[in-house]
Amino acid sequence: MQAKGDWPYEWLEDIGQLDQDHLPPADAFYSTLRGANTLGRDAAEIQVNYERLQTMWKEKKWRTMRDMLVHYSTQDVVPFVCALSQMQNYYR
């Protein structure tokens, strides 16, 4: 299973932002719900994880934040659908 990555929930305020052709800055991954940056506990960890996201962006050839969102969402949906399918087969 691939790493899900991180998503800057509070950064996204307008659907037009999904057309942005680059990652938002690392501080955009701050979560008021958590009271911390979702990329890490300290500046070094945040930097390492932000660089990991930049690498994912290049490797996966994402062109916009929409591409990143599709990947991020799929990491939850696909395993869930597979589990439902296996459960359905089990109970047949």
Secondary structure, DSSP 4 states (H G I P E B T S, - for coil): --------GGG--SGGGGG-SSPPPGGGGEETTTTEETT-SSHHHHHHHHHHHHHHHHHTT--SHHHHHHHHHHHHHHHHHHHHHHHHHHT-
